[in-house]
Each structure stands twice: as C-alpha cells, then as structure tokens.
Amino acid sequence: MTPIVQALHGRGPLPDAASAGLRVMASAPLHGGELPAMVDQELADLIRPGLTPAQACILAVASCPGVTNVLLAASGAPHWKEAADAVAQPSLTTAKLREITGVLASP
C-alpha cells in the first residue's frame, strides 16, 4: 500500500516516474492470485459495487495515480474477460482510493 498512499500525496516512485516521462507498468496486481482471497465481498463492494474481489483489486491498481498499464496473467478466457471488464470500468477517484487505503490501514 505504501506506493499507492505516496502517489495519492504526490510523492514516491510513481509520481517521480511520471514526471520523468516514464510509463509505469504494475505487474502481478493480484499477487499471484493471493490478493483476491484476502478481499471479501464487502471490501470489493466498497471499491466498486458489483465487482468480484479479483476485479476490485485490478481496478484499484489500475486507478493508482501514475500507473499507465497493468500486467497480469490469467488461466483462461473467463479470467481474461473478468480482468478486461475490470479495467474497462471508470477509474477510481483519488477520494475513493484514499477511503480504501484508510480502511485497509485501520487496525
């Protein structure tokens, strides 16, 4: 979460890369498939109602300020479609990303 929180405040590697004219590609946004298992439907609905946990994770990463591309792997056509549907969503706002990071940082 640190790079996302930093980017939301205009600091860190993501805004630095953007200001240097570099494209930032987020790799493995689902952390090898582990992240969606850690996201319950309530958190997914906070991110964007109606998305699956995997889609919510992908959308959150794709919405991070400074991220220009998301690199991921899928095990088959249904997973590719699910990922494509997630990145076709409107990006999350900075306020929504701050809300999400606040919830995740809560004890």
Secondary structure, 3 states (H helix, E strand, C coil): CHHHHHHHCCCCHHHHHHHCCCCEEEECCCHHHCHHHHCCHHHHHHHCCCCCHHHHHHHHHHHCCCEEEEECCCCCHHHHHHHHHHHCCCCCCHHHHHHHHHHHHCC
